[in-house]
Amino acid sequence: MYPIHNPHPFATPIYSDVTIFQYLCFVRNQFKATVLMNGENQDTMFEDLAAQALNQGSYSSPADLAQQIDSITADEALKVRHLSVSQ
C-alpha cells in the first residue's frame, strides 16, 4: 500500500503500475455493478430496500446509488481509508 502522508498519493502506484485514481475507478465500477445487479433480482432489491429504510429512514433507487458512488472523490476515499486503518 502507499503511505498516507505522500504529497501526491494519486500518482503513487499501490500495486505495480496501478495508481490510486485507477484503483478508485475500478472499485467504483465494481460497487456500481453490484448495486445495479442487485436491482435486477426482486428478492435482493427488497432486502436492500428494507436495509436502507431501517438504517436511513429512506430509500434510494439503484440508479441514484450509482450516481452517489460516482460522486465519491479520491480525497473522501483516502479519509475513510485513513480512519479505518487508524482504528
PDB file of N, CA, C and O in Angstrom:
ATOM      1  N   MET A   1       0.827  -1.177   0.000  1.00  0.00           N
ATOM      2  CA  MET A   1       0.000   0.000   0.000  1.00  0.00           C
ATOM      3  C   MET A   1       0.876   1.246   0.000  1.00  0.00           C
ATOM      4  O   MET A   1       2.073   1.175   0.277  1.00  0.00           O
ATOM      5  N   TYR A   2       0.281   2.366  -0.307  1.00  0.00           N
ATOM      6  CA  TYR A   2       1.011   3.620  -0.382  1.00  0.00           C
ATOM      7  C   TYR A   2       0.973   4.324   0.968  1.00  0.00           C
ATOM      8  O   TYR A   2       0.060   4.081   1.757  1.00  0.00           O
ATOM      9  N   PRO A   3       1.924   5.175   1.246  1.00  0.00           N
ATOM     10  CA  PRO A   3       1.881   5.928   2.502  1.00  0.00           C
ATOM     11  C   PRO A   3       0.836   7.037   2.422  1.00  0.00           C
ATOM     12  O   PRO A   3       0.740   7.730   1.409  1.00  0.00           O
ATOM     13  N   ILE A   4       0.068   7.202   3.466  1.00  0.00           N
ATOM     14  CA  ILE A   4      -0.977   8.232   3.527  1.00  0.00           C
ATOM     15  C   ILE A   4      -0.387   9.626   3.447  1.00  0.00           C
ATOM     16  O   ILE A   4      -1.002  10.519   2.864  1.00  0.00           O
ATOM     17  N   HIS A   5       0.791   9.835   4.018  1.00  0.00           N
ATOM     18  CA  HIS A   5       1.374  11.175   4.085  1.00  0.00           C
ATOM     19  C   HIS A   5       2.044  11.609   2.784  1.00  0.00           C
ATOM     20  O   HIS A   5       2.589  12.710   2.716  1.00  0.00           O
ATOM     21  N   ASN A   6       2.015  10.774   1.762  1.00  0.00           N
ATOM     22  CA  ASN A   6       2.628  11.101   0.479  1.00  0.00           C
ATOM     23  C   ASN A   6       1.981  12.364  -0.088  1.00  0.00           C
ATOM     24  O   ASN A   6       0.753  12.456  -0.115  1.00  0.00           O
ATOM     25  N   PRO A   7       2.776  13.343  -0.543  1.00  0.00           N
ATOM     26  CA  PRO A   7       2.195  14.586  -1.067  1.00  0.00           C
ATOM     27  C   PRO A   7       1.420  14.393  -2.375  1.00  0.00           C
ATOM     28  O   PRO A   7       0.576  15.223  -2.712  1.00  0.00           O
ATOM     29  N   HIS A   8       1.690  13.321  -3.109  1.00  0.00           N
ATOM     30  CA  HIS A   8       0.989  13.063  -4.373  1.00  0.00           C
ATOM     31  C   HIS A   8       0.465  11.631  -4.374  1.00  0.00           C
ATOM     32  O   HIS A   8       0.940  10.804  -5.152  1.00  0.00           O
ATOM     33  N   PRO A   9      -0.505  11.325  -3.516  1.00  0.00           N
ATOM     34  CA  PRO A   9      -0.949   9.938  -3.401  1.00  0.00           C
ATOM     35  C   PRO A   9      -1.643   9.407  -4.639  1.00  0.00           C
ATOM     36  O   PRO A   9      -1.682   8.192  -4.833  1.00  0.00           O
ATOM     37  N   PHE A  10      -2.198  10.277  -5.495  1.00  0.00           N
ATOM     38  CA  PHE A  10      -2.923   9.790  -6.654  1.00  0.00           C
ATOM     39  C   PHE A  10      -1.990   9.297  -7.749  1.00  0.00           C
ATOM     40  O   PHE A  10      -2.418   8.569  -8.645  1.00  0.00           O
ATOM     41  N   ALA A  11      -0.737   9.680  -7.689  1.00  0.00           N
ATOM     42  CA  ALA A  11       0.228   9.246  -8.685  1.00  0.00           C
ATOM     43  C   ALA A  11       1.121   8.125  -8.152  1.00  0.00           C
ATOM     44  O   ALA A  11       1.965   7.608  -8.883  1.00  0.00           O
ATOM     45  N   THR A  12       0.942   7.753  -6.902  1.00  0.00           N
ATOM     46  CA  THR A  12       1.774   6.719  -6.298  1.00  0.00           C
ATOM     47  C   THR A  12       1.209   5.341  -6.616  1.00  0.00           C
ATOM     48  O   THR A  12       0.051   5.072  -6.295  1.00  0.00           O
ATOM     49  N   PRO A  13       1.985   4.466  -7.234  1.00  0.00           N
ATOM     50  CA  PRO A  13       1.472   3.118  -7.504  1.00  0.00           C
ATOM     51  C   PRO A  13       1.203   2.364  -6.209  1.00  0.00           C
ATOM     52  O   PRO A  13       2.017   2.404  -5.286  1.00  0.00           O
ATOM     53  N   ILE A  14       0.064   1.675  -6.133  1.00  0.00           N
ATOM     54  CA  ILE A  14      -0.218   0.875  -4.954  1.00  0.00           C
ATOM     55  C   ILE A  14       0.056  -0.595  -5.232  1.00  0.00           C
ATOM     56  O   ILE A  14       0.486  -1.328  -4.341  1.00  0.00           O
ATOM     57  N   TYR A  15      -0.183  -1.020  -6.434  1.00  0.00           N
ATOM     58  CA  TYR A  15       0.137  -2.379  -6.871  1.00  0.00           C
ATOM     59  C   TYR A  15       0.786  -2.248  -8.236  1.00  0.00           C
ATOM     60  O   TYR A  15       0.109  -1.906  -9.206  1.00  0.00           O
ATOM     61  N   SER A  16       2.045  -2.504  -8.334  1.00  0.00           N
ATOM     62  CA  SER A  16       2.840  -2.376  -9.564  1.00  0.00           C
ATOM     63  C   SER A  16       2.574  -1.027 -10.228  1.00  0.00           C
ATOM     64  O   SER A  16       3.064  -0.008  -9.741  1.00  0.00           O
ATOM     65  N   ASP A  17       1.809  -0.988 -11.328  1.00  0.00           N
ATOM     66  CA  ASP A  17       1.616   0.265 -12.062  1.00  0.00           C
ATOM     67  C   ASP A  17       0.231   0.888 -11.847  1.00  0.00           C
ATOM     68  O   ASP A  17      -0.159   1.781 -12.599  1.00  0.00           O
ATOM     69  N   VAL A  18      -0.499   0.444 -10.857  1.00  0.00           N
ATOM     70  CA  VAL A  18      -1.854   0.949 -10.631  1.00  0.00           C
ATOM     71  C   VAL A  18      -1.807   2.117  -9.643  1.00  0.00           C
ATOM     72  O   VAL A  18      -1.296   1.981  -8.532  1.00  0.00           O
ATOM     73  N   THR A  19      -2.343   3.258 -10.059  1.00  0.00           N
ATOM     74  CA  THR A  19      -2.373   4.429  -9.184  1.00  0.00           C
ATOM     75  C   THR A  19      -3.652   4.421  -8.349  1.00  0.00           C
ATOM     76  O   THR A  19      -4.571   3.645  -8.609  1.00  0.00           O
ATOM     77  N   ILE A  20      -3.696   5.277  -7.361  1.00  0.00           N
ATOM     78  CA  ILE A  20      -4.874   5.401  -6.506  1.00  0.00           C
ATOM     79  C   ILE A  20      -6.096   5.755  -7.343  1.00  0.00           C
ATOM     80  O   ILE A  20      -7.173   5.193  -7.142  1.00  0.00           O
ATOM     81  N   PHE A  21      -5.933   6.678  -8.272  1.00  0.00           N
ATOM     82  CA  PHE A  21      -7.062   7.086  -9.110  1.00  0.00           C
ATOM     83  C   PHE A  21      -7.586   5.909  -9.928  1.00  0.00           C
ATOM     84  O   PHE A  21      -8.798   5.710 -10.012  1.00  0.00           O
ATOM     85  N   GLN A  22      -6.694   5.129 -10.529  1.00  0.00           N
ATOM     86  CA  GLN A  22      -7.118   3.966 -11.308  1.00  0.00           C
ATOM     87  C   GLN A  22      -7.814   2.941 -10.425  1.00  0.00           C
ATOM     88  O   GLN A  22      -8.814   2.344 -10.826  1.00  0.00           O
ATOM     89  N   TYR A  23      -7.289   2.738  -9.232  1.00  0.00           N
ATOM     90  CA  TYR A  23      -7.887   1.778  -8.313  1.00  0.00           C
ATOM     91  C   TYR A  23      -9.259   2.268  -7.854  1.00  0.00           C
ATOM     92  O   TYR A  23     -10.191   1.471  -7.744  1.00  0.00           O
ATOM     93  N   LEU A  24      -9.397   3.571  -7.585  1.00  0.00           N
ATOM     94  CA  LEU A  24     -10.685   4.125  -7.189  1.00  0.00           C
ATOM     95  C   LEU A  24     -11.713   3.928  -8.301  1.00  0.00           C
ATOM     96  O   LEU A  24     -12.860   3.580  -8.021  1.00  0.00           O
ATOM     97  N   CYS A  25     -11.328   4.143  -9.537  1.00  0.00           N
ATOM     98  CA  CYS A  25     -12.238   3.919 -10.668  1.00  0.00           C
ATOM     99  C   CYS A  25     -12.667   2.457 -10.732  1.00  0.00           C
ATOM    100  O   CYS A  25     -13.839   2.157 -10.961  1.00  0.00           O
ATOM    101  N   PHE A  26     -11.722   1.555 -10.530  1.00  0.00           N
ATOM    102  CA  PHE A  26     -12.022   0.130 -10.536  1.00  0.00           C
ATOM    103  C   PHE A  26     -13.021  -0.213  -9.417  1.00  0.00           C
ATOM    104  O   PHE A  26     -14.005  -0.913  -9.654  1.00  0.00           O
ATOM    105  N   VAL A  27     -12.762   0.279  -8.216  1.00  0.00           N
ATOM    106  CA  VAL A  27     -13.626  -0.028  -7.069  1.00  0.00           C
ATOM    107  C   VAL A  27     -15.013   0.562  -7.268  1.00  0.00           C
ATOM    108  O   VAL A  27     -16.013  -0.091  -6.968  1.00  0.00           O
ATOM    109  N   ARG A  28     -15.084   1.791  -7.772  1.00  0.00           N
ATOM    110  CA  ARG A  28     -16.385   2.407  -8.060  1.00  0.00           C
ATOM    111  C   ARG A  28     -17.185   1.546  -9.031  1.00  0.00           C
ATOM    112  O   ARG A  28     -18.361   1.268  -8.800  1.00  0.00           O
ATOM    113  N   ASN A  29     -16.544   1.129 -10.113  1.00  0.00           N
ATOM    114  CA  ASN A  29     -17.242   0.323 -11.120  1.00  0.00           C
ATOM    115  C   ASN A  29     -17.708  -1.011 -10.557  1.00  0.00           C
ATOM    116  O   ASN A  29     -18.807  -1.466 -10.875  1.00  0.00           O
ATOM    117  N   GLN A  30     -16.890  -1.641  -9.726  1.00  0.00           N
ATOM    118  CA  GLN A  30     -17.282  -2.909  -9.102  1.00  0.00           C
ATOM    119  C   GLN A  30     -18.492  -2.697  -8.193  1.00  0.00           C
ATOM    120  O   GLN A  30     -19.439  -3.483  -8.217  1.00  0.00           O
ATOM    121  N   PHE A  31     -18.456  -1.634  -7.396  1.00  0.00           N
ATOM    122  CA  PHE A  31     -19.529  -1.343  -6.463  1.00  0.00           C
ATOM    123  C   PHE A  31     -20.823  -1.027  -7.220  1.00  0.00           C
ATOM    124  O   PHE A  31     -21.893  -1.515  -6.856  1.00  0.00           O
ATOM    125  N   LYS A  32     -20.721  -0.203  -8.280  1.00  0.00           N
ATOM    126  CA  LYS A  32     -21.902   0.124  -9.079  1.00  0.00           C
ATOM    127  C   LYS A  32     -22.478  -1.123  -9.733  1.00  0.00           C
ATOM    128  O   LYS A  32     -23.697  -1.292  -9.775  1.00  0.00           O
ATOM    129  N   ALA A  33     -21.630  -1.987 -10.236  1.00  0.00           N
ATOM    130  CA  ALA A  33     -22.112  -3.227 -10.858  1.00  0.00           C
ATOM    131  C   ALA A  33     -22.882  -4.065  -9.851  1.00  0.00           C
ATOM    132  O   ALA A  33     -23.929  -4.624 -10.176  1.00  0.00           O
ATOM    133  N   THR A  34     -22.370  -4.154  -8.636  1.00  0.00           N
ATOM    134  CA  THR A  34     -23.058  -4.917  -7.591  1.00  0.00           C
ATOM    135  C   THR A  34     -24.419  -4.303  -7.277  1.00  0.00           C
ATOM    136  O   THR A  34     -25.420  -5.015  -7.197  1.00  0.00           O
ATOM    137  N   VAL A  35     -24.456  -2.993  -7.100  1.00  0.00           N
ATOM    138  CA  VAL A  35     -25.712  -2.310  -6.779  1.00  0.00           C
ATOM    139  C   VAL A  35     -26.722  -2.487  -7.907  1.00  0.00           C
ATOM    140  O   VAL A  35     -27.887  -2.790  -7.653  1.00  0.00           O
ATOM    141  N   LEU A  36     -26.288  -2.302  -9.142  1.00  0.00           N
ATOM    142  CA  LEU A  36     -27.212  -2.407 -10.274  1.00  0.00           C
ATOM    143  C   LEU A  36     -27.684  -3.843 -10.489  1.00  0.00           C
ATOM    144  O   LEU A  36     -28.843  -4.067 -10.836  1.00  0.00           O
ATOM    145  N   MET A  37     -26.801  -4.812 -10.287  1.00  0.00           N
ATOM    146  CA  MET A  37     -27.219  -6.213 -10.427  1.00  0.00           C
ATOM    147  C   MET A  37     -28.181  -6.613  -9.316  1.00  0.00           C
ATOM    148  O   MET A  37     -29.088  -7.412  -9.547  1.00  0.00           O
ATOM    149  N   ASN A  38     -27.998  -6.070  -8.115  1.00  0.00           N
ATOM    150  CA  ASN A  38     -28.932  -6.351  -7.026  1.00  0.00           C
ATOM    151  C   ASN A  38     -30.327  -5.821  -7.351  1.00  0.00           C
ATOM    152  O   ASN A  38     -31.326  -6.376  -6.895  1.00  0.00           O
ATOM    153  N   GLY A  39     -30.393  -4.761  -8.128  1.00  0.00           N
ATOM    154  CA  GLY A  39     -31.686  -4.201  -8.534  1.00  0.00           C
ATOM    155  C   GLY A  39     -32.418  -5.066  -9.533  1.00  0.00           C
ATOM    156  O   GLY A  39     -33.621  -4.893  -9.731  1.00  0.00           O
ATOM    157  N   GLU A  40     -31.723  -5.994 -10.170  1.00  0.00           N
ATOM    158  CA  GLU A  40     -32.357  -6.878 -11.151  1.00  0.00           C
ATOM    159  C   GLU A  40     -33.079  -8.047 -10.486  1.00  0.00           C
ATOM    160  O   GLU A  40     -33.975  -8.637 -11.091  1.00  0.00           O
ATOM    161  N   ASN A  41     -32.713  -8.385  -9.278  1.00  0.00           N
ATOM    162  CA  ASN A  41     -33.295  -9.509  -8.562  1.00  0.00           C
ATOM    163  C   ASN A  41     -34.257  -8.958  -7.513  1.00  0.00           C
ATOM    164  O   ASN A  41     -33.846  -8.198  -6.636  1.00  0.00           O
ATOM    165  N   GLN A  42     -35.545  -9.336  -7.595  1.00  0.00           N
ATOM    166  CA  GLN A  42     -36.534  -8.763  -6.678  1.00  0.00           C
ATOM    167  C   GLN A  42     -36.235  -9.077  -5.215  1.00  0.00           C
ATOM    168  O   GLN A  42     -36.394  -8.209  -4.357  1.00  0.00           O
ATOM    169  N   ASP A  43     -35.809 -10.291  -4.921  1.00  0.00           N
ATOM    170  CA  ASP A  43     -35.529 -10.640  -3.531  1.00  0.00           C
ATOM    171  C   ASP A  43     -34.428  -9.758  -2.953  1.00  0.00           C
ATOM    172  O   ASP A  43     -34.563  -9.217  -1.855  1.00  0.00           O
ATOM    173  N   THR A  44     -33.334  -9.619  -3.708  1.00  0.00           N
ATOM    174  CA  THR A  44     -32.217  -8.799  -3.250  1.00  0.00           C
ATOM    175  C   THR A  44     -32.613  -7.332  -3.184  1.00  0.00           C
ATOM    176  O   THR A  44     -32.216  -6.615  -2.266  1.00  0.00           O
ATOM    177  N   MET A  45     -33.396  -6.889  -4.162  1.00  0.00           N
ATOM    178  CA  MET A  45     -33.824  -5.498  -4.188  1.00  0.00           C
ATOM    179  C   MET A  45     -34.666  -5.178  -2.943  1.00  0.00           C
ATOM    180  O   MET A  45     -34.504  -4.114  -2.344  1.00  0.00           O
ATOM    181  N   PHE A  46     -35.556  -6.085  -2.557  1.00  0.00           N
ATOM    182  CA  PHE A  46     -36.378  -5.839  -1.366  1.00  0.00           C
ATOM    183  C   PHE A  46     -35.551  -5.892  -0.083  1.00  0.00           C
ATOM    184  O   PHE A  46     -35.827  -5.155   0.863  1.00  0.00           O
ATOM    185  N   GLU A  47     -34.550  -6.751  -0.047  1.00  0.00           N
ATOM    186  CA  GLU A  47     -33.643  -6.769   1.108  1.00  0.00           C
ATOM    187  C   GLU A  47     -32.911  -5.435   1.228  1.00  0.00           C
ATOM    188  O   GLU A  47     -32.809  -4.868   2.316  1.00  0.00           O
ATOM    189  N   ASP A  48     -32.400  -4.936   0.091  1.00  0.00           N
ATOM    190  CA  ASP A  48     -31.708  -3.648   0.082  1.00  0.00           C
ATOM    191  C   ASP A  48     -32.646  -2.512   0.488  1.00  0.00           C
ATOM    192  O   ASP A  48     -32.272  -1.624   1.253  1.00  0.00           O
ATOM    193  N   LEU A  49     -33.888  -2.559  -0.047  1.00  0.00           N
ATOM    194  CA  LEU A  49     -34.876  -1.539   0.286  1.00  0.00           C
ATOM    195  C   LEU A  49     -35.138  -1.531   1.788  1.00  0.00           C
ATOM    196  O   LEU A  49     -35.168  -0.467   2.405  1.00  0.00           O
ATOM    197  N   ALA A  50     -35.328  -2.708   2.380  1.00  0.00           N
ATOM    198  CA  ALA A  50     -35.591  -2.799   3.819  1.00  0.00           C
ATOM    199  C   ALA A  50     -34.390  -2.315   4.626  1.00  0.00           C
ATOM    200  O   ALA A  50     -34.557  -1.596   5.611  1.00  0.00           O
ATOM    201  N   ALA A  51     -33.187  -2.701   4.220  1.00  0.00           N
ATOM    202  CA  ALA A  51     -31.989  -2.280   4.951  1.00  0.00           C
ATOM    203  C   ALA A  51     -31.826  -0.764   4.902  1.00  0.00           C
ATOM    204  O   ALA A  51     -31.507  -0.139   5.913  1.00  0.00           O
ATOM    205  N   GLN A  52     -32.045  -0.172   3.729  1.00  0.00           N
ATOM    206  CA  GLN A  52     -31.941   1.283   3.618  1.00  0.00           C
ATOM    207  C   GLN A  52     -33.007   1.979   4.457  1.00  0.00           C
ATOM    208  O   GLN A  52     -32.719   2.960   5.142  1.00  0.00           O
ATOM    209  N   ALA A  53     -34.230   1.474   4.405  1.00  0.00           N
ATOM    210  CA  ALA A  53     -35.326   2.099   5.152  1.00  0.00           C
ATOM    211  C   ALA A  53     -35.066   2.029   6.657  1.00  0.00           C
ATOM    212  O   ALA A  53     -35.322   2.989   7.384  1.00  0.00           O
ATOM    213  N   LEU A  54     -34.557   0.891   7.114  1.00  0.00           N
ATOM    214  CA  LEU A  54     -34.282   0.752   8.543  1.00  0.00           C
ATOM    215  C   LEU A  54     -33.097   1.595   8.991  1.00  0.00           C
ATOM    216  O   LEU A  54     -33.128   2.187  10.070  1.00  0.00           O
ATOM    217  N   ASN A  55     -32.054   1.654   8.172  1.00  0.00           N
ATOM    218  CA  ASN A  55     -30.830   2.367   8.561  1.00  0.00           C
ATOM    219  C   ASN A  55     -30.893   3.864   8.309  1.00  0.00           C
ATOM    220  O   ASN A  55     -30.347   4.647   9.086  1.00  0.00           O
ATOM    221  N   GLN A  56     -31.554   4.269   7.232  1.00  0.00           N
ATOM    222  CA  GLN A  56     -31.535   5.680   6.852  1.00  0.00           C
ATOM    223  C   GLN A  56     -32.893   6.353   6.924  1.00  0.00           C
ATOM    224  O   GLN A  56     -32.981   7.581   6.920  1.00  0.00           O
ATOM    225  N   GLY A  57     -33.957   5.554   6.989  1.00  0.00           N
ATOM    226  CA  GLY A  57     -35.300   6.130   7.001  1.00  0.00           C
ATOM    227  C   GLY A  57     -35.797   6.512   5.628  1.00  0.00           C
ATOM    228  O   GLY A  57     -36.864   7.114   5.505  1.00  0.00           O
ATOM    229  N   SER A  58     -35.043   6.175   4.585  1.00  0.00           N
ATOM    230  CA  SER A  58     -35.460   6.473   3.216  1.00  0.00           C
ATOM    231  C   SER A  58     -34.869   5.421   2.285  1.00  0.00           C
ATOM    232  O   SER A  58     -34.061   4.589   2.698  1.00  0.00           O
ATOM    233  N   TYR A  59     -35.285   5.474   1.019  1.00  0.00           N
ATOM    234  CA  TYR A  59     -34.812   4.507   0.038  1.00  0.00           C
ATOM    235  C   TYR A  59     -34.306   5.242  -1.193  1.00  0.00           C
ATOM    236  O   TYR A  59     -34.933   6.197  -1.652  1.00  0.00           O
ATOM    237  N   SER A  60     -33.172   4.799  -1.727  1.00  0.00           N
ATOM    238  CA  SER A  60     -32.633   5.336  -2.974  1.00  0.00           C
ATOM    239  C   SER A  60     -32.652   4.227  -4.012  1.00  0.00           C
ATOM    240  O   SER A  60     -32.317   3.081  -3.712  1.00  0.00           O
ATOM    241  N   SER A  61     -33.040   4.567  -5.226  1.00  0.00           N
ATOM    242  CA  SER A  61     -33.065   3.575  -6.296  1.00  0.00           C
ATOM    243  C   SER A  61     -31.635   3.170  -6.657  1.00  0.00           C
ATOM    244  O   SER A  61     -30.691   3.894  -6.341  1.00  0.00           O
ATOM    245  N   PRO A  62     -31.468   2.019  -7.315  1.00  0.00           N
ATOM    246  CA  PRO A  62     -30.127   1.623  -7.743  1.00  0.00           C
ATOM    247  C   PRO A  62     -29.449   2.672  -8.634  1.00  0.00           C
ATOM    248  O   PRO A  62     -28.238   2.874  -8.544  1.00  0.00           O
ATOM    249  N   ALA A  63     -30.222   3.330  -9.485  1.00  0.00           N
ATOM    250  CA  ALA A  63     -29.645   4.373 -10.347  1.00  0.00           C
ATOM    251  C   ALA A  63     -29.143   5.556  -9.519  1.00  0.00           C
ATOM    252  O   ALA A  63     -28.082   6.111  -9.803  1.00  0.00           O
ATOM    253  N   ASP A  64     -29.913   5.941  -8.487  1.00  0.00           N
ATOM    254  CA  ASP A  64     -29.482   7.029  -7.599  1.00  0.00           C
ATOM    255  C   ASP A  64     -28.216   6.636  -6.837  1.00  0.00           C
ATOM    256  O   ASP A  64     -27.301   7.444  -6.676  1.00  0.00           O
ATOM    257  N   LEU A  65     -28.173   5.389  -6.371  1.00  0.00           N
ATOM    258  CA  LEU A  65     -26.984   4.920  -5.664  1.00  0.00           C
ATOM    259  C   LEU A  65     -25.763   4.922  -6.575  1.00  0.00           C
ATOM    260  O   LEU A  65     -24.662   5.258  -6.139  1.00  0.00           O
ATOM    261  N   ALA A  66     -25.953   4.547  -7.840  1.00  0.00           N
ATOM    262  CA  ALA A  66     -24.839   4.558  -8.796  1.00  0.00           C
ATOM    263  C   ALA A  66     -24.304   5.979  -8.971  1.00  0.00           C
ATOM    264  O   ALA A  66     -23.093   6.181  -9.056  1.00  0.00           O
ATOM    265  N   GLN A  67     -25.208   6.966  -9.026  1.00  0.00           N
ATOM    266  CA  GLN A  67     -24.768   8.360  -9.131  1.00  0.00           C
ATOM    267  C   GLN A  67     -24.010   8.794  -7.876  1.00  0.00           C
ATOM    268  O   GLN A  67     -23.017   9.516  -7.966  1.00  0.00           O
ATOM    269  N   GLN A  68     -24.479   8.355  -6.714  1.00  0.00           N
ATOM    270  CA  GLN A  68     -23.787   8.695  -5.471  1.00  0.00           C
ATOM    271  C   GLN A  68     -22.406   8.057  -5.420  1.00  0.00           C
ATOM    272  O   GLN A  68     -21.455   8.669  -4.933  1.00  0.00           O
ATOM    273  N   ILE A  69     -22.293   6.840  -5.915  1.00  0.00           N
ATOM    274  CA  ILE A  69     -20.991   6.154  -5.953  1.00  0.00           C
ATOM    275  C   ILE A  69     -20.037   6.913  -6.867  1.00  0.00           C
ATOM    276  O   ILE A  69     -18.861   7.074  -6.540  1.00  0.00           O
ATOM    277  N   ASP A  70     -20.536   7.382  -8.016  1.00  0.00           N
ATOM    278  CA  ASP A  70     -19.697   8.152  -8.939  1.00  0.00           C
ATOM    279  C   ASP A  70     -19.211   9.453  -8.319  1.00  0.00           C
ATOM    280  O   ASP A  70     -18.160   9.966  -8.704  1.00  0.00           O
ATOM    281  N   SER A  71     -19.961   9.992  -7.366  1.00  0.00           N
ATOM    282  CA  SER A  71     -19.584  11.280  -6.780  1.00  0.00           C
ATOM    283  C   SER A  71     -18.542  11.154  -5.670  1.00  0.00           C
ATOM    284  O   SER A  71     -18.076  12.167  -5.148  1.00  0.00           O
ATOM    285  N   ILE A  72     -18.170   9.929  -5.301  1.00  0.00           N
ATOM    286  CA  ILE A  72     -17.137   9.751  -4.271  1.00  0.00           C
ATOM    287  C   ILE A  72     -15.798  10.218  -4.832  1.00  0.00           C
ATOM    288  O   ILE A  72     -15.357   9.758  -5.886  1.00  0.00           O
ATOM    289  N   THR A  73     -15.166  11.126  -4.123  1.00  0.00           N
ATOM    290  CA  THR A  73     -13.878  11.650  -4.571  1.00  0.00           C
ATOM    291  C   THR A  73     -12.738  10.821  -3.992  1.00  0.00           C
ATOM    292  O   THR A  73     -12.921  10.076  -3.029  1.00  0.00           O
ATOM    293  N   ALA A  74     -11.580  10.959  -4.583  1.00  0.00           N
ATOM    294  CA  ALA A  74     -10.400  10.264  -4.082  1.00  0.00           C
ATOM    295  C   ALA A  74     -10.053  10.757  -2.676  1.00  0.00           C
ATOM    296  O   ALA A  74      -9.626   9.968  -1.833  1.00  0.00           O
ATOM    297  N   ASP A  75     -10.232  12.049  -2.419  1.00  0.00           N
ATOM    298  CA  ASP A  75      -9.956  12.592  -1.081  1.00  0.00           C
ATOM    299  C   ASP A  75     -10.863  11.948  -0.035  1.00  0.00           C
ATOM    300  O   ASP A  75     -10.405  11.610   1.056  1.00  0.00           O
ATOM    301  N   GLU A  76     -12.143  11.777  -0.359  1.00  0.00           N
ATOM    302  CA  GLU A  76     -13.070  11.140   0.577  1.00  0.00           C
ATOM    303  C   GLU A  76     -12.671   9.683   0.823  1.00  0.00           C
ATOM    304  O   GLU A  76     -12.715   9.206   1.957  1.00  0.00           O
ATOM    305  N   ALA A  77     -12.285   8.987  -0.234  1.00  0.00           N
ATOM    306  CA  ALA A  77     -11.866   7.591  -0.088  1.00  0.00           C
ATOM    307  C   ALA A  77     -10.612   7.490   0.777  1.00  0.00           C
ATOM    308  O   ALA A  77     -10.491   6.579   1.595  1.00  0.00           O
ATOM    309  N   LEU A  78      -9.687   8.420   0.597  1.00  0.00           N
ATOM    310  CA  LEU A  78      -8.471   8.416   1.414  1.00  0.00           C
ATOM    311  C   LEU A  78      -8.778   8.704   2.880  1.00  0.00           C
ATOM    312  O   LEU A  78      -8.153   8.129   3.770  1.00  0.00           O
ATOM    313  N   LYS A  79      -9.746   9.599   3.135  1.00  0.00           N
ATOM    314  CA  LYS A  79     -10.136   9.895   4.518  1.00  0.00           C
ATOM    315  C   LYS A  79     -10.730   8.652   5.177  1.00  0.00           C
ATOM    316  O   LYS A  79     -10.404   8.340   6.322  1.00  0.00           O
ATOM    317  N   VAL A  80     -11.589   7.952   4.465  1.00  0.00           N
ATOM    318  CA  VAL A  80     -12.190   6.732   5.014  1.00  0.00           C
ATOM    319  C   VAL A  80     -11.122   5.691   5.249  1.00  0.00           C
ATOM    320  O   VAL A  80     -11.125   5.017   6.279  1.00  0.00           O
ATOM    321  N   ARG A  81     -10.206   5.551   4.304  1.00  0.00           N
ATOM    322  CA  ARG A  81      -9.123   4.583   4.465  1.00  0.00           C
ATOM    323  C   ARG A  81      -8.283   4.928   5.684  1.00  0.00           C
ATOM    324  O   ARG A  81      -7.934   4.052   6.475  1.00  0.00           O
ATOM    325  N   HIS A  82      -7.966   6.188   5.830  1.00  0.00           N
ATOM    326  CA  HIS A  82      -7.152   6.625   6.967  1.00  0.00           C
ATOM    327  C   HIS A  82      -7.874   6.332   8.286  1.00  0.00           C
ATOM    328  O   HIS A  82      -7.250   5.875   9.244  1.00  0.00           O
ATOM    329  N   LEU A  83      -9.181   6.592   8.339  1.00  0.00           N
ATOM    330  CA  LEU A  83      -9.957   6.319   9.556  1.00  0.00           C
ATOM    331  C   LEU A  83     -10.003   4.822   9.858  1.00  0.00           C
ATOM    332  O   LEU A  83      -9.878   4.418  11.014  1.00  0.00           O
ATOM    333  N   SER A  84     -10.181   4.005   8.828  1.00  0.00           N
ATOM    334  CA  SER A  84     -10.281   2.561   9.068  1.00  0.00           C
ATOM    335  C   SER A  84      -8.947   1.955   9.444  1.00  0.00           C
ATOM    336  O   SER A  84      -8.901   0.979  10.193  1.00  0.00           O
ATOM    337  N   VAL A  85      -7.858   2.514   8.938  1.00  0.00           N
ATOM    338  CA  VAL A  85      -6.522   1.993   9.274  1.00  0.00           C
ATOM    339  C   VAL A  85      -6.121   2.426  10.673  1.00  0.00           C
ATOM    340  O   VAL A  85      -5.460   1.667  11.382  1.00  0.00           O
ATOM    341  N   SER A  86      -6.509   3.636  11.090  1.00  0.00           N
ATOM    342  CA  SER A  86      -6.086   4.158  12.381  1.00  0.00           C
ATOM    343  C   SER A  86      -6.836   3.534  13.561  1.00  0.00           C
ATOM    344  O   SER A  86      -6.401   3.662  14.705  1.00  0.00           O
ATOM    345  N   GLN A  87      -7.951   2.865  13.294  1.00  0.00           N
ATOM    346  CA  GLN A  87      -8.730   2.287  14.406  1.00  0.00           C
ATOM    347  C   GLN A  87      -8.368   0.882  14.694  1.00  0.00           C
ATOM    348  O   GLN A  87      -8.938   0.271  15.597  1.00  0.00           O
TER     349      GLN A  87
END
